Amino acid sequence: MGDNAQKSKQKSIDPTVDFVAGTIAGIAGLAIAYPFDTVKVRFQSPQTSDKYRSTLHAFSTIVREERFRGLYKGITSPMLSCAPLNGLVFTSYRFFMRLQLKSADDEPTIAQIGLAGVGSGIVASLIACPIELIKIRQQNIIDRQPTARDVALDIFRRNGIRGLYRGLPATALRDVGYGVYFATYEATCRYFSRHPPPSSESPLDCSSDGKQHADHSSLLSEVESEAGALSWPVLLFAGALAGVNGWFTTFMFDVVKTRMQSVDRRPGSPELHAASRGGRSSHPYRTTLSTIVHSYRTEGMSVFFRGLSPTLIRAIPVNMATFGVFEGVVHLLS
């Protein structure tokens, strides 16, 4: 029995491998998703929203006017933040899950998974907010290719550290969608798998009595366990459905966040002058609430779904890349 326990321990996944695989998979997913994100931001930003008629027109116009690299404008800061952001999400998810479970061996409910996801999303917004702000400012500059460093220093000089956290409440409200994403993914996997994954494929810990126990507080442990139990089409479907649900439920706040972060808080900023409609001197994008009210009054309810199409289109290729790279790296390093 001791030999079996030792073998099972060797099969359990090293947390470092989990983290490295998750980070590399996140970078791969970002590389595929980013052109769609640039189009989304251009649709949402008040300075550029009137420039494009459709997703295809936006892609062709950006490539024609700014060349292909225009679709990747601002990707540096999200790339550099992949590791710390993933680490914060994984750590905070484990923390919020352990607050709810008596033991890591206990299988969580879908509601508990959703709550842990909500908590990890709100915590992750502390890193995501300044990164997204710098990215959005770069994506909105059409006539040149500014660096992330130049944009960040310019924001800091004009508004201080507070300026880098402009739009934090809207970012946190958007990232509440992590809860919907994780809950949808897990619910879909459970629907297609009524039994536990095969012992030879799942990242389980083995106690001295030879019984296997899954660490349900570990996000990557759960993903790897499901990857060993379900077919690739099911996993891709679960990921795509989770992505659609996660974005759809909080997409309104993504629009609000983009509009707030596209302009400075200062009433006289050049970005605000370009973004303001009707020549108003007041600041329509001052707060989350004022942005919602102004956007609805001037452009109607449809404004809160602007850029949704490219966001949903990217769900399948991004999940294919993310899952494929994650599994490949895990098997390569294990």
Order of alpha helices (4+ residues) and beta strands (2+ residues): alpha-alpha-alpha-alpha-alpha-alpha-alpha-alpha-beta-beta-alpha-alpha-alpha-alpha-alpha-alpha
